[in-house]
Amino acid sequence: MRGRAMLVAVLAVMLAGSASFVGAQAKTTITLWYPAGDVAAGPVSPLHDAALFGPFEAASNVHVEMVGLDYDTMEQKIFAAAAARNIADIIFIDHSWASGFLKEGMLEQAAPAMAKRWLAAVSPDVAALSDFGGGTMYGYPQMGYDVYALTWNKQQFQEAGLDPNRAPQTWDELRAACRKLARRDPSGTLTRVGFAVRHVGEPHGIVDKFAWALWGAGGDLINDPNALRGGQVMFNNAAGRSALQLVLTMLNDDKCTSLNFPDPRAAFLKGIASMQISEAVSIRARQPKEAPNMPWQSGWGMAVPPVPKAGDQPVTLLGGWLFSVPKGAKNKEAAWKAIEWLSTEANDYAIAAKFGMTPRYKSNWTKEPFKSDSYDQALLKIAKYGRRYPMNLGLDGVMQALGAGIQKAWHGEASVDQALAEAAAAGNKAIADAAK
């Protein structure tokens, strides 16, 4: 089997030959905003490669200027830029942000004919992220599964007497492993947590790393995940309480996690957290540089997050980032052409293979290196348990409310009941306001 490295020269030729938008006018510069941090669904982000659109630019009248923004402030900057009529031509956005932008009428709809062909050609999970109802699309998802997984340090598992090739399957097993893996200094201060949690920062990011527990317990963000308007939140209930209480129990009773540690991914890669749940691709991307002695398979593993009890159905977040065109873009036609070029079947294969990502087209999954790559196939198995966020136009407000509530409960600023009640009131108001 040929490895990814042997494909690079061939892929460069494929990319160069795949541009199909040619013109004779002076070049138009379009801007693409993307989060400059760690969100890429692959070992190396194509958006960090200034030459990504080179073949497209060489055969067209368009130059694509890529501008990285801070993730924590990017959503609000897009809202502000739209209001000021100074927004980019392409915005690479978190799928969970789309509802807020749609509520304000900020996104262009993809051409129906192109959308129809796309939805028929891509894998079911990509289609689910693409379709906003009735085949309507407002952007094209990125290459690469942005699926959330439990990752664990195999060496630390072995040292703690745990099976290094088996992840915790239930919440009880997660707690038991967490207790065995935690380490303290002579004063009793935790120096390594058994399980790291995301407890500060952008509310969407908090919910992203909490959704597996809420869904696993039987709760949800909104009662109808496919309705654009109306409905109510579904987390101010026993499911929401048990999901929040799981972490509080590990904090206060098991004392195997802490709110004094860095972001779960950073803690995991530094070796000061034995387990964490986040985008698996983030660990895959950062591990070679940040934890070179913990390689994939022999050093770390990944699996679908644990369930409340044996026999429950696993579930995890299937996130995604969309290449979208704002209604306020000054060069909409050129922007769609650039996105469509990036989203052809040939470029999906070439770019995904070059940058170590998973493809979007069903046909490309039948080809090497994806067909046999152990990491790609492991992601594929986890993705079948993936669930996207609801489509509701009030989702942004719901995410903001729940993310803030989670932080209050875990930091002891409110009881679990109070935090969920406040979040539910704010979330239901957001849903009602969006339906007007």
Buried (B, 14 or more C-beta within 10 A) or exposed (E): EEEBEEBEEEBBEBBBEBBEBEEEEEEBEBBBBBBBBBBBBBBBBBBEBEEBBBBBBEBBBBBBBBEBBEBEEBBEBBBEBBEEEEBBBBBBBBBBBBBBBBBBEBBBBBEEEBBEEBBEBBBEBBBBBBBBEEBEBBBBBBBBBBBBBBBBBBBBBEBBEBEBEEBBBBBEBBBBBBBBBBBEEEEEEBEBBBBBBBBEEBBBBBBBBBBBBBBBBBBBBBBBBEBBBBBBBBBBBEBBBBBBBBBBBBBEEBBBBBBEBBBBBBBBBEBBBBBBBBBBBBBBBBBEEBBEEBEBEEBBBBBBBBBBEEEBEBBBBBBBBBBBBBBBBBBBBBBBBBBBBBBBBBBBBBBBBBBBBBBBBBEBBEEEBBEEBEBBEBBBEBBEBBBBBBBBBBBBBBBBBBBBBBBBBBEEEBEBEEBBBBBBEBBBBBBBEBBE
